[in-house]
Each structure stands twice: as C-alpha cells, then as structure tokens.
C-alpha cells in the first residue's frame, strides 16, 4: 500500500506531544526528504 511519510510523521508527533508541531527542524528536514508517497 502507499503511505505518505510526511503525514505519518506529523501524526506520530502530534500523538506523542498532544500538540501540532509547526516549526520543528527535525520534522522539517524529514518532510523535505519524504515529501511524496512511497511504496511499502
């Protein structure tokens, strides 16, 4: 199936911290790298 890594990572971050992260450098870097669907 296809998974969007950006969405998955943001959802995990929100779940763990209970708030939306908008300016996190690690997330931003990961979003740049995985900003497209991947086959799993």
N, CA, C and O atoms as a Tripos MOL2 file, in Angstrom:
@<TRIPOS>MOLECULE
protein
  160   159    40     0     0
PROTEIN
NO_CHARGES

@<TRIPOS>ATOM
      1 N           0.8390   -1.1870    0.0000 N.3       1 UNK1
      2 CA          0.0000    0.0000    0.0000 C.3       1 UNK1
      3 C           0.8780    1.2420    0.0000 C.2       1 UNK1
      4 O           2.0730    1.1750    0.2900 O.2       1 UNK1
      5 N           0.2690    2.3760   -0.3300 N.am      2 UNK2
      6 CA          1.0340    3.6260   -0.3400 C.3       2 UNK2
      7 C           0.8820    4.3310    1.0040 C.2       2 UNK2
      8 O          -0.1870    4.3000    1.6130 O.2       2 UNK2
      9 N           1.9560    4.9620    1.4580 N.am      3 UNK3
     10 CA          1.9050    5.7430    2.6990 C.3       3 UNK3
     11 C           2.6140    7.0650    2.4730 C.2       3 UNK3
     12 O           3.6610    7.1200    1.8270 O.2       3 UNK3
     13 N           2.0370    8.1270    3.0090 N.am      4 UNK4
     14 CA          2.6710    9.4360    2.9150 C.3       4 UNK4
     15 C           3.4830    9.6420    4.1910 C.2       4 UNK4
     16 O           2.9170    9.8120    5.2710 O.2       4 UNK4
     17 N           4.8160    9.6270    4.0650 N.am      5 UNK5
     18 CA          5.6770    9.7040    5.2390 C.3       5 UNK5
     19 C           5.4880   11.0210    5.9840 C.2       5 UNK5
     20 O           5.5290   11.0550    7.2140 O.2       5 UNK5
     21 N           5.2790   12.1120    5.2330 N.am      6 UNK6
     22 CA          5.0780   13.4090    5.8840 C.3       6 UNK6
     23 C           3.8720   13.3510    6.8080 C.2       6 UNK6
     24 O           3.9590   13.7560    7.9670 O.2       6 UNK6
     25 N           2.7420   12.8480    6.3040 N.am      7 UNK7
     26 CA          1.5360   12.7670    7.1080 C.3       7 UNK7
     27 C           1.7270   11.8350    8.3020 C.2       7 UNK7
     28 O           1.3130   12.1490    9.4180 O.2       7 UNK7
     29 N           2.3560   10.6900    8.0580 N.am      8 UNK8
     30 CA          2.5620    9.7130    9.1290 C.3       8 UNK8
     31 C           3.4260   10.3000   10.2420 C.2       8 UNK8
     32 O           3.0980   10.1590   11.4200 O.2       8 UNK8
     33 N           4.5220   10.9530    9.8790 N.am      9 UNK9
     34 CA          5.4200   11.5140   10.8810 C.3       9 UNK9
     35 C           4.7430   12.6260   11.6610 C.2       9 UNK9
     36 O           4.8970   12.7110   12.8800 O.2       9 UNK9
     37 N           3.9950   13.4820   10.9720 N.am     10 UNK10
     38 CA          3.3030   14.5680   11.6590 C.3      10 UNK10
     39 C           2.2590   14.0120   12.6150 C.2      10 UNK10
     40 O           2.1080   14.5130   13.7290 O.2      10 UNK10
     41 N           1.5320   12.9690   12.1860 N.am     11 UNK11
     42 CA          0.5260   12.3650   13.0520 C.3      11 UNK11
     43 C           1.1610   11.7580   14.2980 C.2      11 UNK11
     44 O           0.6340   11.9020   15.4010 O.2      11 UNK11
     45 N           2.3010   11.0750   14.1220 N.am     12 UNK12
     46 CA          3.0060   10.4860   15.2670 C.3      12 UNK12
     47 C           3.4590   11.5850   16.2200 C.2      12 UNK12
     48 O           3.3170   11.4490   17.4350 O.2      12 UNK12
     49 N           3.9960   12.6600   15.6840 N.am     13 UNK13
     50 CA          4.4800   13.7630   16.5140 C.3      13 UNK13
     51 C           3.3120   14.3730   17.2980 C.2      13 UNK13
     52 O           3.4330   14.6540   18.4900 O.2      13 UNK13
     53 N           2.2050   14.5690   16.6270 N.am     14 UNK14
     54 CA          1.0270   15.1220   17.2860 C.3      14 UNK14
     55 C           0.5160   14.1790   18.3690 C.2      14 UNK14
     56 O           0.1290   14.6250   19.4490 O.2      14 UNK14
     57 N           0.5110   12.8820   18.0870 N.am     15 UNK15
     58 CA          0.0430   11.8980   19.0620 C.3      15 UNK15
     59 C           0.9130   11.9100   20.3180 C.2      15 UNK15
     60 O           0.3980   11.9130   21.4370 O.2      15 UNK15
     61 N           2.2180   11.9170   20.1300 N.am     16 UNK16
     62 CA          3.1360   11.8370   21.2720 C.3      16 UNK16
     63 C           3.0650   13.0940   22.1390 C.2      16 UNK16
     64 O           3.0820   12.9970   23.3660 O.2      16 UNK16
     65 N           2.9850   14.2710   21.5170 N.am     17 UNK17
     66 CA          3.1080   15.5130   22.2750 C.3      17 UNK17
     67 C           1.7540   16.1660   22.5270 C.2      17 UNK17
     68 O           1.6490   17.0800   23.3450 O.2      17 UNK17
     69 N           0.7170   15.7040   21.8310 N.am     18 UNK18
     70 CA         -0.6170   16.2390   22.0420 C.3      18 UNK18
     71 C          -0.8210   17.6130   21.4210 C.2      18 UNK18
     72 O          -1.8820   18.2130   21.5920 O.2      18 UNK18
     73 N           0.1680   18.1160   20.7080 N.am     19 UNK19
     74 CA          0.0630   19.4150   20.0540 C.3      19 UNK19
     75 C           0.6480   19.3200   18.6640 C.2      19 UNK19
     76 O           1.4270   18.4120   18.3700 O.2      19 UNK19
     77 N           0.2760   20.2540   17.8070 N.am     20 UNK20
     78 CA          0.8060   20.2420   16.4470 C.3      20 UNK20
     79 C           2.1590   20.9490   16.4100 C.2      20 UNK20
     80 O           2.3150   22.0580   16.9230 O.2      20 UNK20
     81 N           3.1270   20.2840   15.7940 N.am     21 UNK21
     82 CA          4.4630   20.8640   15.6670 C.3      21 UNK21
     83 C           4.5360   21.5660   14.3070 C.2      21 UNK21
     84 O           4.3650   20.9280   13.2680 O.2      21 UNK21
     85 N           4.7880   22.8790   14.3170 N.am     22 UNK22
     86 CA          4.8390   23.6170   13.0640 C.3      22 UNK22
     87 C           6.2450   24.0810   12.7260 C.2      22 UNK22
     88 O           6.5380   24.3540   11.5620 O.2      22 UNK22
     89 N           7.1180   24.1760   13.7170 N.am     23 UNK23
     90 CA          8.4740   24.6900   13.4700 C.3      23 UNK23
     91 C           9.5230   23.8030   14.1210 C.2      23 UNK23
     92 O          10.3490   24.2810   14.8980 O.2      23 UNK23
     93 N           9.4920   22.5050   13.8050 N.am     24 UNK24
     94 CA         10.4750   21.5790   14.3630 C.3      24 UNK24
     95 C          11.4840   21.2460   13.2780 C.2      24 UNK24
     96 O          11.1130   20.7500   12.2140 O.2      24 UNK24
     97 N          12.7590   21.5130   13.5390 N.am     25 UNK25
     98 CA         13.7770   21.3570   12.4910 C.3      25 UNK25
     99 C          13.8830   19.9100   12.0170 C.2      25 UNK25
    100 O          14.0410   19.6720   10.8200 O.2      25 UNK25
    101 N          13.7980   18.9360   12.9280 N.am     26 UNK26
    102 CA         13.8850   17.5240   12.5330 C.3      26 UNK26
    103 C          12.7210   17.1530   11.6320 C.2      26 UNK26
    104 O          12.9090   16.5010   10.6050 O.2      26 UNK26
    105 N          11.5100   17.5690   12.0160 N.am     27 UNK27
    106 CA         10.3310   17.2980   11.1890 C.3      27 UNK27
    107 C          10.4750   17.9860    9.8360 C.2      27 UNK27
    108 O          10.1940   17.3840    8.8000 O.2      27 UNK27
    109 N          10.9080   19.2340    9.8420 N.am     28 UNK28
    110 CA         11.0400   19.9780    8.5870 C.3      28 UNK28
    111 C          12.0020   19.2690    7.6280 C.2      28 UNK28
    112 O          11.7280   19.1460    6.4340 O.2      28 UNK28
    113 N          13.1320   18.8060    8.1700 N.am     29 UNK29
    114 CA         14.1080   18.1000    7.3420 C.3      29 UNK29
    115 C          13.5060   16.8150    6.7990 C.2      29 UNK29
    116 O          13.6660   16.4930    5.6210 O.2      29 UNK29
    117 N          12.8050   16.0750    7.6740 N.am     30 UNK30
    118 CA         12.2040   14.8230    7.2400 C.3      30 UNK30
    119 C          11.1290   15.0780    6.1940 C.2      30 UNK30
    120 O          10.9950   14.3110    5.2410 O.2      30 UNK30
    121 N          10.3660   16.1440    6.3640 N.am     31 UNK31
    122 CA          9.3300   16.4890    5.3930 C.3      31 UNK31
    123 C           9.9620   16.7590    4.0360 C.2      31 UNK31
    124 O           9.4400   16.3230    3.0100 O.2      31 UNK31
    125 N          11.0730   17.4690    4.0220 N.am     32 UNK32
    126 CA         11.7420   17.7470    2.7510 C.3      32 UNK32
    127 C          12.1970   16.4580    2.0790 C.2      32 UNK32
    128 O          12.1210   16.3310    0.8570 O.2      32 UNK32
    129 N          12.6670   15.5040    2.8720 N.am     33 UNK33
    130 CA         13.1830   14.2570    2.3080 C.3      33 UNK33
    131 C          12.0460   13.3540    1.8350 C.2      33 UNK33
    132 O          12.1430   12.7450    0.7690 O.2      33 UNK33
    133 N          10.9660   13.2630    2.6190 N.am     34 UNK34
    134 CA          9.9090   12.2920    2.3380 C.3      34 UNK34
    135 C           8.6200   12.9680    1.8830 C.2      34 UNK34
    136 O           7.5290   12.4910    2.1930 O.2      34 UNK34
    137 N           8.7360   14.0740    1.1500 N.am     35 UNK35
    138 CA          7.5540   14.8310    0.7680 C.3      35 UNK35
    139 C           6.8850   14.2360   -0.4740 C.2      35 UNK35
    140 O           6.5720   14.9620   -1.4170 O.2      35 UNK35
    141 N           6.6660   12.9120   -0.4760 N.am     36 UNK36
    142 CA          5.9400   12.2560   -1.5580 C.3      36 UNK36
    143 C           5.5680   10.8370   -1.1290 C.2      36 UNK36
    144 O           6.1960   10.3000   -0.2160 O.2      36 UNK36
    145 N           4.5830   10.2220   -1.7460 N.am     37 UNK37
    146 CA          4.1780    8.8620   -1.3680 C.3      37 UNK37
    147 C           5.2630    7.8420   -1.7190 C.2      37 UNK37
    148 O           5.9630    7.9750   -2.7230 O.2      37 UNK37
    149 N           5.3800    6.8450   -0.8840 N.am     38 UNK38
    150 CA          6.3240    5.7530   -1.1330 C.3      38 UNK38
    151 C           5.5810    4.4310   -1.1180 C.2      38 UNK38
    152 O           4.5960    4.2620   -0.3990 O.2      38 UNK38
    153 N           6.0650    3.5010   -1.9160 N.am     39 UNK39
    154 CA          5.5160    2.1470   -1.8640 C.3      39 UNK39
    155 C           6.1190    1.4030   -0.6780 C.2      39 UNK39
    156 O           7.3230    1.4800   -0.4330 O.2      39 UNK39
    157 N           5.2810    0.6900    0.0470 N.am     40 UNK40
    158 CA          5.7780   -0.0530    1.2050 C.3      40 UNK40
    159 C           5.4810   -1.5290    0.9790 C.2      40 UNK40
    160 O           5.8080   -2.3620    1.8250 O.2      40 UNK40
@<TRIPOS>BOND
     1     1     2 1
     2     2     3 1
     3     3     4 2
     4     3     5 am
     5     5     6 1
     6     6     7 1
     7     7     8 2
     8     7     9 am
     9     9    10 1
    10    10    11 1
    11    11    12 2
    12    11    13 am
    13    13    14 1
    14    14    15 1
    15    15    16 2
    16    15    17 am
    17    17    18 1
    18    18    19 1
    19    19    20 2
    20    19    21 am
    21    21    22 1
    22    22    23 1
    23    23    24 2
    24    23    25 am
    25    25    26 1
    26    26    27 1
    27    27    28 2
    28    27    29 am
    29    29    30 1
    30    30    31 1
    31    31    32 2
    32    31    33 am
    33    33    34 1
    34    34    35 1
    35    35    36 2
    36    35    37 am
    37    37    38 1
    38    38    39 1
    39    39    40 2
    40    39    41 am
    41    41    42 1
    42    42    43 1
    43    43    44 2
    44    43    45 am
    45    45    46 1
    46    46    47 1
    47    47    48 2
    48    47    49 am
    49    49    50 1
    50    50    51 1
    51    51    52 2
    52    51    53 am
    53    53    54 1
    54    54    55 1
    55    55    56 2
    56    55    57 am
    57    57    58 1
    58    58    59 1
    59    59    60 2
    60    59    61 am
    61    61    62 1
    62    62    63 1
    63    63    64 2
    64    63    65 am
    65    65    66 1
    66    66    67 1
    67    67    68 2
    68    67    69 am
    69    69    70 1
    70    70    71 1
    71    71    72 2
    72    71    73 am
    73    73    74 1
    74    74    75 1
    75    75    76 2
    76    75    77 am
    77    77    78 1
    78    78    79 1
    79    79    80 2
    80    79    81 am
    81    81    82 1
    82    82    83 1
    83    83    84 2
    84    83    85 am
    85    85    86 1
    86    86    87 1
    87    87    88 2
    88    87    89 am
    89    89    90 1
    90    90    91 1
    91    91    92 2
    92    91    93 am
    93    93    94 1
    94    94    95 1
    95    95    96 2
    96    95    97 am
    97    97    98 1
    98    98    99 1
    99    99   100 2
   100    99   101 am
   101   101   102 1
   102   102   103 1
   103   103   104 2
   104   103   105 am
   105   105   106 1
   106   106   107 1
   107   107   108 2
   108   107   109 am
   109   109   110 1
   110   110   111 1
   111   111   112 2
   112   111   113 am
   113   113   114 1
   114   114   115 1
   115   115   116 2
   116   115   117 am
   117   117   118 1
   118   118   119 1
   119   119   120 2
   120   119   121 am
   121   121   122 1
   122   122   123 1
   123   123   124 2
   124   123   125 am
   125   125   126 1
   126   126   127 1
   127   127   128 2
   128   127   129 am
   129   129   130 1
   130   130   131 1
   131   131   132 2
   132   131   133 am
   133   133   134 1
   134   134   135 1
   135   135   136 2
   136   135   137 am
   137   137   138 1
   138   138   139 1
   139   139   140 2
   140   139   141 am
   141   141   142 1
   142   142   143 1
   143   143   144 2
   144   143   145 am
   145   145   146 1
   146   146   147 1
   147   147   148 2
   148   147   149 am
   149   149   150 1
   150   150   151 1
   151   151   152 2
   152   151   153 am
   153   153   154 1
   154   154   155 1
   155   155   156 2
   156   155   157 am
   157   157   158 1
   158   158   159 1
   159   159   160 2
@<TRIPOS>SUBSTRUCTURE
     1 UNK1         2 RESIDUE 1 A UNK
     2 UNK2         6 RESIDUE 1 A UNK
     3 UNK3        10 RESIDUE 1 A UNK
     4 UNK4        14 RESIDUE 1 A UNK
     5 UNK5        18 RESIDUE 1 A UNK
     6 UNK6        22 RESIDUE 1 A UNK
     7 UNK7        26 RESIDUE 1 A UNK
     8 UNK8        30 RESIDUE 1 A UNK
     9 UNK9        34 RESIDUE 1 A UNK
    10 UNK10       38 RESIDUE 1 A UNK
    11 UNK11       42 RESIDUE 1 A UNK
    12 UNK12       46 RESIDUE 1 A UNK
    13 UNK13       50 RESIDUE 1 A UNK
    14 UNK14       54 RESIDUE 1 A UNK
    15 UNK15       58 RESIDUE 1 A UNK
    16 UNK16       62 RESIDUE 1 A UNK
    17 UNK17       66 RESIDUE 1 A UNK
    18 UNK18       70 RESIDUE 1 A UNK
    19 UNK19       74 RESIDUE 1 A UNK
    20 UNK20       78 RESIDUE 1 A UNK
    21 UNK21       82 RESIDUE 1 A UNK
    22 UNK22       86 RESIDUE 1 A UNK
    23 UNK23       90 RESIDUE 1 A UNK
    24 UNK24       94 RESIDUE 1 A UNK
    25 UNK25       98 RESIDUE 1 A UNK
    26 UNK26      102 RESIDUE 1 A UNK
    27 UNK27      106 RESIDUE 1 A UNK
    28 UNK28      110 RESIDUE 1 A UNK
    29 UNK29      114 RESIDUE 1 A UNK
    30 UNK30      118 RESIDUE 1 A UNK
    31 UNK31      122 RESIDUE 1 A UNK
    32 UNK32      126 RESIDUE 1 A UNK
    33 UNK33      130 RESIDUE 1 A UNK
    34 UNK34      134 RESIDUE 1 A UNK
    35 UNK35      138 RESIDUE 1 A UNK
    36 UNK36      142 RESIDUE 1 A UNK
    37 UNK37      146 RESIDUE 1 A UNK
    38 UNK38      150 RESIDUE 1 A UNK
    39 UNK39      154 RESIDUE 1 A UNK
    40 UNK40      158 RESIDUE 1 A UNK
